[in-house]
């Protein structure tokens, strides 16, 4: 995966998906749909590798977010 700013991971951990997606778009110069795809991949990687760093559990994470 292309190197993303550390703030993306912090936003993902802290349940701030919209901020993470905006940073991904700004960094990669991609569409919103592409940024959501990148976000999903990075989220899965972090859930797998650093599950204890998340502010909310996987059941709660996407609640209220519709794309």
MMTF fields as JSON, N, C-alpha, C and O atoms, coordinates in Angstrom:
{
  "mmtfVersion": "1.0.0",
  "mmtfProducer": "UNKNOWN",
  "numBonds": 267,
  "numAtoms": 268,
  "numGroups": 67,
  "numChains": 1,
  "numModels": 1,
  "chainsPerModel": [1],
  "groupsPerChain": [67],
  "chainIdList": ["A"],
  "bondAtomList": [4, 2, 8, 6, 12, 10, 16, 14, 20, 18, 24, 22, 28, 26, 32, 30, 36, 34, 40, 38, 44, 42, 48, 46, 52, 50, 56, 54, 60, 58, 64, 62, 68, 66, 72, 70, 76, 74, 80, 78, 84, 82, 88, 86, 92, 90, 96, 94, 100, 98, 104, 102, 108, 106, 112, 110, 116, 114, 120, 118, 124, 122, 128, 126, 132, 130, 136, 134, 140, 138, 144, 142, 148, 146, 152, 150, 156, 154, 160, 158, 164, 162, 168, 166, 172, 170, 176, 174, 180, 178, 184, 182, 188, 186, 192, 190, 196, 194, 200, 198, 204, 202, 208, 206, 212, 210, 216, 214, 220, 218, 224, 222, 228, 226, 232, 230, 236, 234, 240, 238, 244, 242, 248, 246, 252, 250, 256, 254, 260, 258, 264, 262],
  "bondOrderList": [1, 1, 1, 1, 1, 1, 1, 1, 1, 1, 1, 1, 1, 1, 1, 1, 1, 1, 1, 1, 1, 1, 1, 1, 1, 1, 1, 1, 1, 1, 1, 1, 1, 1, 1, 1, 1, 1, 1, 1, 1, 1, 1, 1, 1, 1, 1, 1, 1, 1, 1, 1, 1, 1, 1, 1, 1, 1, 1, 1, 1, 1, 1, 1, 1, 1],
  "groupList": [{"groupName": "UNK", "atomNameList": ["N", "CA", "C", "O"], "elementList": ["N", "C", "C", "O"], "formalChargeList": [0, 0, 0, 0], "bondAtomList": [1, 0, 2, 1, 3, 2], "bondOrderList": [1, 1, 2], "singleLetterCode": "X", "chemCompType": "L-PEPTIDE LINKING"}],
  "groupTypeList": [0, 0, 0, 0, 0, 0, 0, 0, 0, 0, 0, 0, 0, 0, 0, 0, 0, 0, 0, 0, 0, 0, 0, 0, 0, 0, 0, 0, 0, 0, 0, 0, 0, 0, 0, 0, 0, 0, 0, 0, 0, 0, 0, 0, 0, 0, 0, 0, 0, 0, 0, 0, 0, 0, 0, 0, 0, 0, 0, 0, 0, 0, 0, 0, 0, 0, 0],
  "groupIdList": [1, 2, 3, 4, 5, 6, 7, 8, 9, 10, 11, 12, 13, 14, 15, 16, 17, 18, 19, 20, 21, 22, 23, 24, 25, 26, 27, 28, 29, 30, 31, 32, 33, 34, 35, 36, 37, 38, 39, 40, 41, 42, 43, 44, 45, 46, 47, 48, 49, 50, 51, 52, 53, 54, 55, 56, 57, 58, 59, 60, 61, 62, 63, 64, 65, 66, 67],
  "secStructList": [7, 7, 7, 7, 7, 2, 2, 2, 2, 2, 2, 2, 2, 6, 6, 7, 2, 2, 2, 2, 2, 2, 2, 2, 2, 2, 2, 2, 6, 7, 7, 2, 2, 2, 2, 2, 2, 2, 2, 2, 2, 2, 2, 2, 2, 2, 2, 2, 2, 7, 4, 4, 4, 7, 1, 1, 7, 2, 2, 2, 2, 6, 6, 6, 7, 7, 7],
  "xCoordList": [0.842, 0.0, 0.88, 1.94, 0.422, 1.116, 1.207, 0.268, 2.321, 2.5, 1.47, 1.334, 0.757, -0.233, 0.267, 1.057, -0.173, 0.222, -0.219, -1.243, 0.551, 0.229, -1.142, -1.784, -1.599, -2.905, -4.047, -5.087, -3.875, -4.913, -5.135, -6.275, -4.059, -4.191, -4.817, -5.678, -4.394, -4.977, -6.471, -7.257, -6.857, -8.282, -9.048, -10.161, -8.475, -9.126, -9.274, -10.35, -8.222, -8.288, -9.336, -10.023, -9.454, -10.338, -11.749, -12.521, -12.088, -13.445, -13.814, -14.955, -12.838, -13.057, -12.853, -11.921, -13.753, -13.628, -13.626, -12.834, -14.493, -14.566, -13.269, -12.844, -12.636, -11.357, -10.286, -9.478, -10.283, -9.307, -9.507, -8.542, -10.758, -11.053, -10.665, -10.13, -10.917, -10.518, -8.999, -8.501, -8.267, -6.802, -6.304, -5.372, -6.918, -6.541, -6.766, -5.899, -7.909, -8.193, -7.174, -6.661, -6.882, -5.925, -4.525, -3.815, -4.136, -2.798, -2.634, -1.628, -3.623, -3.511, -4.11, -3.861, -4.897, -5.545, -6.537, -6.627, -7.279, -8.191, -9.653, -9.943, -10.553, -11.982, -12.412, -11.673, -13.602, -14.15, -14.292, -14.02, -14.707, -14.88, -13.545, -13.455, -12.523, -11.188, -10.669, -10.046, -10.926, -10.481, -11.181, -10.561, -12.449, -13.175, -12.578, -12.458, -12.203, -11.568, -10.23, -9.934, -9.42, -8.132, -8.369, -7.679, -9.339, -9.692, -10.046, -9.57, -10.882, -11.317, -10.135, -10.07, -9.211, -8.024, -7.178, -6.742, -6.95, -6.12, -6.798, -6.135, -8.114, -8.865, -8.707, -8.464, -8.842, -8.676, -7.273, -7.105, -6.262, -4.874, -4.689, -4.09, -5.203, -5.046, -5.835, -5.344, -7.037, -7.828, -7.073, -7.078, -6.431, -5.685, -4.419, -4.132, -3.665, -2.346, -2.338, -1.444, -3.326, -3.324, -4.732, -5.187, -5.421, -6.825, -7.034, -8.093, -6.061, -6.217, -6.134, -6.455, -5.713, -5.57, -6.871, -6.915, -7.925, -9.181, -10.009, -10.076, -10.65, -11.494, -12.823, -13.413, -13.304, -14.557, -14.341, -13.423, -15.198, -15.103, -15.571, -16.179, -15.293, -15.652, -17.159, -17.585, -17.978, -19.43, -19.956, -20.952, -19.299, -19.754, -19.123, -19.645, -18.031, -17.216, -17.967, -17.907, -18.664, -19.313, -20.721, -21.368, -21.206, -22.571, -22.778, -22.03, -23.808, -24.132, -23.376, -23.604, -22.482, -21.73, -22.242, -22.18, -22.744, -23.271, -22.54, -22.418, -22.055, -21.316, -21.944, -21.454],
  "yCoordList": [-1.185, 0.0, 1.24, 1.272, 2.251, 3.532, 4.097, 3.972, 4.709, 5.292, 6.393, 7.315, 6.275, 7.273, 8.007, 7.454, 9.231, 9.95, 9.192, 8.508, 9.318, 8.633, 9.035, 8.266, 10.228, 10.693, 9.811, 9.744, 9.134, 8.24, 7.106, 6.794, 6.497, 5.412, 5.923, 5.258, 7.087, 7.647, 7.87, 7.565, 8.404, 8.628, 7.31, 7.223, 6.3, 4.991, 4.43, 3.959, 4.475, 3.964, 4.704, 4.099, 6.004, 6.84, 6.972, 7.819, 6.136, 6.072, 7.363, 7.821, 7.935, 9.15, 8.835, 9.323, 8.005, 7.514, 8.641, 8.609, 9.622, 10.695, 11.481, 11.847, 11.744, 12.455, 11.607, 12.126, 10.3, 9.408, 9.378, 9.443, 9.28, 9.227, 10.536, 10.516, 11.655, 12.945, 13.03, 13.486, 12.598, 12.627, 11.701, 12.045, 10.535, 9.61, 10.272, 10.197, 10.914, 11.606, 12.695, 12.805, 13.498, 14.598, 14.075, 14.65, 12.988, 12.43, 11.744, 11.933, 10.955, 10.161, 10.842, 10.421, 11.89, 12.556, 11.66, 11.675, 10.881, 9.903, 10.306, 11.293, 9.529, 9.773, 9.31, 8.611, 9.708, 9.282, 7.757, 7.135, 7.168, 5.711, 4.987, 3.982, 5.499, 4.91, 5.094, 4.192, 6.258, 6.512, 5.577, 5.11, 5.306, 4.371, 2.975, 2.262, 2.584, 1.271, 1.197, 0.197, 2.253, 2.295, 2.259, 1.542, 3.03, 3.043, 1.631, 1.191, 0.921, -0.418, -1.381, -2.181, -1.294, -2.169, -1.835, -2.731, -0.549, -0.142, -0.5, -0.933, -0.326, -0.689, -2.176, -2.554, -3.011, -4.456, -4.803, -5.64, -4.155, -4.404, -4.047, -4.808, -2.892, -2.454, -3.342, -3.66, -3.747, -4.664, -5.973, -6.535, -6.44, -7.692, -7.533, -8.37, -6.455, -6.297, -5.578, -5.805, -4.709, -3.895, -3.743, -2.618, -4.835, -4.751, -4.003, -3.41, -4.019, -3.369, -1.843, -1.172, -1.293, 0.157, 0.859, 2.089, 0.107, 0.705, 1.208, 0.574, 2.381, 2.986, 2.248, 2.247, 1.621, 0.867, -0.501, -0.692, -1.446, -2.794, -2.869, -1.926, -3.985, -4.116, -4.054, -3.627, -4.472, -4.444, -3.015, -2.741, -2.111, -0.731, 0.188, 1.273, -0.217, 0.702, 1.397, 2.622, 0.667, 1.278, 1.783, 2.295, 1.648, 2.058, 3.543, 4.401, 3.825, 5.201, 5.756, 6.904, 4.974, 5.429, 4.696, 3.468, 5.45, 4.864, 5.492, 6.713, 4.636, 5.164, 4.726, 5.077],
  "zCoordList": [0.0, 0.0, 0.0, 0.625, -0.709, -0.741, 0.667, 1.453, 0.982, 2.305, 2.528, 1.723, 3.625, 4.006, 5.24, 6.005, 5.445, 6.653, 7.911, 7.903, 8.976, 10.242, 10.756, 11.471, 10.402, 10.848, 10.367, 11.022, 9.237, 8.734, 9.733, 10.078, 10.189, 11.164, 12.461, 13.036, 12.918, 14.151, 13.985, 14.882, 12.835, 12.589, 12.533, 13.05, 11.922, 11.873, 13.287, 13.655, 14.067, 15.44, 16.271, 17.094, 16.052, 16.867, 16.302, 16.751, 15.316, 14.77, 14.026, 14.087, 13.328, 12.541, 11.058, 10.42, 10.536, 9.169, 8.134, 7.191, 8.296, 7.298, 7.2, 6.105, 8.347, 8.332, 7.642, 6.871, 7.922, 7.29, 5.777, 5.016, 5.349, 3.911, 3.236, 2.127, 3.868, 3.292, 3.145, 2.116, 4.159, 4.085, 2.983, 2.257, 2.854, 1.782, 0.426, -0.445, 0.234, -1.03, -1.308, -2.422, -0.298, -0.467, -0.788, -1.613, -0.135, -0.307, -1.663, -2.348, -2.036, -3.262, -4.484, -5.614, -4.266, -5.39, -6.099, -7.327, -5.337, -5.918, -5.693, -5.017, -6.267, -6.089, -4.697, -4.004, -4.309, -3.02, -2.982, -1.955, -4.073, -4.124, -3.965, -3.26, -4.618, -4.475, -3.047, -2.487, -2.468, -1.093, -0.11, 0.846, -0.333, 0.54, 0.418, 1.414, -0.792, -0.983, -0.249, 0.405, -0.358, 0.339, 1.852, 2.577, 2.319, 3.736, 4.214, 5.26, 3.446, 3.836, 3.962, 4.896, 3.02, 3.071, 4.295, 5.019, 4.523, 5.671, 6.98, 7.921, 7.053, 8.251, 8.553, 9.699, 7.542, 7.731, 8.213, 9.099, 7.625, 8.052, 9.525, 10.285, 9.919, 11.309, 12.261, 13.344, 11.889, 12.739, 12.96, 14.055, 11.906, 11.991, 12.842, 13.698, 12.6, 13.202, 14.545, 15.36, 14.789, 16.015, 16.59, 16.795, 16.851, 17.282, 18.598, 18.803, 19.475, 20.782, 20.719, 21.699, 19.596, 19.464, 19.074, 19.041, 18.781, 18.34, 19.512, 20.565, 19.307, 20.34, 20.474, 21.554, 19.404, 19.439, 18.803, 18.006, 19.167, 18.629, 17.185, 16.679, 16.519, 15.104, 14.859, 13.785, 15.835, 15.655, 15.61, 14.94, 16.311, 16.423, 15.383, 15.126, 14.792, 14.002, 12.883, 12.782, 12.048, 10.89, 11.147, 10.234, 12.37, 12.678, 12.372, 12.842, 11.575, 11.236, 10.038, 9.655, 9.434, 8.265, 7.038, 6.965, 6.082, 4.852, 3.678, 3.585, 2.781, 1.631, 0.333, -0.74]
}
